[in-house]
Amino acid sequence: MGKSLCVIGDGPTALDVARTARRLGATVTVLAPHSATEVWWTDADEAELQALGVEIVYEAQARRVKLDRAEKPLAVEYTHPSAESDGKRGRRATAQADARTVILALGYTPALADLDDEVGLSSDQTLAANPYTGRLPVDGVFAAGDAVSGPTDAIFAVAGGKRAALAIDAWLGGVDLPALENELALYAALPYLDQVRDRKKLSPLAQRLAEHSPVWLKMGIAAEPKPRAKQTRLSVAKQLETFTEVERGLSAKAAQAEAARCLQCTCESNGSCELQRLGIEYGITENELVVSPKTTSVPSAVRSLEPDMRHPFIERDMNKCIACGRCVRVCAEVAGPACYDFSGRGFMIKVDTPYGEALQLADCITCGRCVTACPTGALSFNERALESFKVDESRCIMCHECVDVCPTDALTETNVFEEARKQWHALVGQGSGLAGGHRLCAGCGAPIVVRQVLMGAQVPVVTAAATGCLEVSTTIYPYTSWKNSYIHTAFENVAATLSGVETAYRALKKQGKLDEDVKFIAFGGDGGTYDIGLQSLSGAMERGHDLVYVCYDNEAYMNTGFQRSSATPLGAWTTTSPVGPEETGKLQERKNLTEIMVAHGIPYVAQASPHDPRDLVRKAAKAIATPGPAFLNIISPCPRGWRSDGANSIDLARQAVNTCYWPLFEVENGEYHLTYKPRVKEPIRNWLKRQGRFAHLFKPGNEHIIDQLQAWIDEEWEKLLKKCGETP
């Protein structure tokens, strides 16, 4: 490259060539064919070139390149409007720029090579791509960037690439792109407010590809204009010595200042604001009468108020208020509370609560009628960072209050609860599968568990029970409390016995000797399930027998005199975990059998409690209907073993759930679902205090065991919440 260089052109390429040549030490002249107002670059770009020592000649039309004897460039001749005309021939005189190197940077036409006839160019000499999808006339070919839009900022090329990527994905998925492009073209032709109104009518893909044609309104002075923060730059001397990046970014302080600048480019009522509609309709996009007191000596008579966001649902920005009085009237005459009133006079009049207090303190019923009546967006619904609410249906008393006060109709009246109540009453009306008159203790949880489980069966069932309280008290020869087919087995093998029966049933049905649908349910206490019968239970689950195993967990071997089992909680008294000077009850935490069953990979596992029959019956019905093995672990208070009042059994089961000692959840095909989350998590000591088996823990010196048990419960509860997706 020679010491002098001439660039012919005024596009981005010419700009970059001039910068590069100056860094290489050449003197540079740019011959720009267009005027200073027509060139591609900005005033800032021009100032930068001039600072680097680049000479710019606008409206210069290059005529020829002068060559020396070696046919190397010497100069470029060009015409210019300021050059004097040739008096003899009437032609404009030429000027010349010294140039040992000449670079042409005039054209931006894409090089199509062999695709020229297929692709084609638009009248602007760019690729004839659809502006909404980037689709070219050649099937399956898409384009984006300067080749489509012409020279422009990189961000537009990125946007075009994203648009083309979405269109390519749609094309590969079989979407009709011509129809999509027609939909977007019709949308683009709509006025701005119609675009805002109709955006949701577009298809999901069209919504992502559509662009608005916004009309900007400047109606107030709430925020003072602030200049953009400037980036630090290399000095001109440094720029000429190196090719490192010129703009060095923002300092931490400047970045914070830039981020804090208010754009005021949107409004919660965009598209529904009546003032916006009138301003666009009548062409009034700026309020020239409103001036800032900082830019004029005339004091401004315009309100400047801080938005009030104290109400949890309604946001008030009275800078947008035009004092139309709609909210005042609708609140007083329609809703009733009269939360709003006028204050001040003239230009300073405003709408506020009667004593300027927070809206919720002015008897607001959160009906939202003031928001829907406001024509300017001064009142809007407060957007909260909430994804959803959970409703505890067991606490609902059908008062209808939530439906009445909901301002957005997010809650509506249905007959779901009434239908559920009718179904429940019909279920209860079918009677129990376990007859009364058995010998189980008053307040025993086991018969309640059995009755609720059998209520979930909609087909005939065969039940089996391991030796234990339930068996010895319901089948005293020659009587039985079981209304369906029943099998009594030994302590340890109820799962194995029922596995054989279920296998025989399947074989007979396969042979055509049986055609009736039958389900199989095994019942066992915690002794026959957690301990002695764990081997046969695990085998039945692993083999995949189509049966339901129900453990009524009373947390000890109650039938044989209150011996500890692996289900007995830490610190509990039993006859084999006595309390005395050397020991303070059971020394180990209880086994988590429910998780052991989940680890078997069976289709359905759940924990339930008899205090919530709707939940228990629903889980039992789901377990019975599930093909393959299912397991239900149900807490079953024992007044004798727990040393508690039999009248409190159901309440103790409820309290065990509310302390999270016995959480209610289900696992379907490995997916955890929490079916109940206490509103307030009770401390475990409240539950322990009501049972005589834990009385010794409240004596001096034993409090640490309660703390240890509470810590274990908290840890297990947090683990469960994560598995259920309730916490990250």
Sequence and secondary structure as in RCSB ss.txt:
>XXXX:A:sequence
MGKSLCVIGDGPTALDVARTARRLGATVTVLAPHSATEVWWTDADEAELQALGVEIVYEAQARRVKLDRAEKPLA
VEYTHPSAESDGKRGRRATAQADARTVILALGYTPALADLDDEVGLSSDQTLAANPYTGRLPVDGVFAAGDAVSG
PTDAIFAVAGGKRAALAIDAWLGGVDLPALENELALYAALPYLDQVRDRKKLSPLAQRLAEHSPVWLKMGIAAEP
KPRAKQTRLSVAKQLETFTEVERGLSAKAAQAEAARCLQCTCESNGSCELQRLGIEYGITENELVVSPKTTSVPS
AVRSLEPDMRHPFIERDMNKCIACGRCVRVCAEVAGPACYDFSGRGFMIKVDTPYGEALQLADCITCGRCVTACP
TGALSFNERALESFKVDESRCIMCHECVDVCPTDALTETNVFEEARKQWHALVGQGSGLAGGHRLCAGCGAPIVV
RQVLMGAQVPVVTAAATGCLEVSTTIYPYTSWKNSYIHTAFENVAATLSGVETAYRALKKQGKLDEDVKFIAFGG
DGGTYDIGLQSLSGAMERGHDLVYVCYDNEAYMNTGFQRSSATPLGAWTTTSPVGPEETGKLQERKNLTEIMVAH
GIPYVAQASPHDPRDLVRKAAKAIATPGPAFLNIISPCPRGWRSDGANSIDLARQAVNTCYWPLFEVENGEYHLT
YKPRVKEPIRNWLKRQGRFAHLFKPGNEHIIDQLQAWIDEEWEKLLKKCGETP
>XXXX:A:secstr
  SEEEEE  SHHHHHHHHHHHHTT EEEEEESS TTTSSS HHHHHHHHHTT EEEET EEEEEEE TTS EEE
EEEE TTS B TTT  B EEEEE SEEEE        GGGHHHH B TTSSB   TTT B SSTT B  SHHHH 
S  HHHHHHHHHHHHHHHHHHHTT  HHHHHHHHHHHHTS HHHHHHHGGGS HHHHHH        B   SS  
       B  HHHHTT  S SB    HHHHHHHHT       TTTTT HHHHHHHHTT  B TT   TTT SS  
       B  SSSEEE GGG     HHHHIIIIIISS   EEES GGG EEE TTS  GGGTT     HHHHH S
SSSEEE   S       GGG     HHHHH TT  S   SHHHHHHHHHHHHHHT  SB S     TT SHHHHH
HHHHHT  S EEEEEESSHHHHHH  TT   BSSEEEEE TT HHHHHHHHHHHHHHHHHTTS  S  EEEEEEE
HIIIIITTHHHHHHHHHHT S EEEEEE SSBTTTT B  TTS TT  BTTB BSSS BS  S    HHHHHHHT
T SEEEEE TT HHHHHHHHHHHHHSSS EEEEEE   HHHHT  GGGHHHHHHHHHHTTSS  EEEETTEEEE 
   SS   HHHHHTT GGGGGGGSTT HHHHHHHHHHHHHHHHHHHHHTTS  
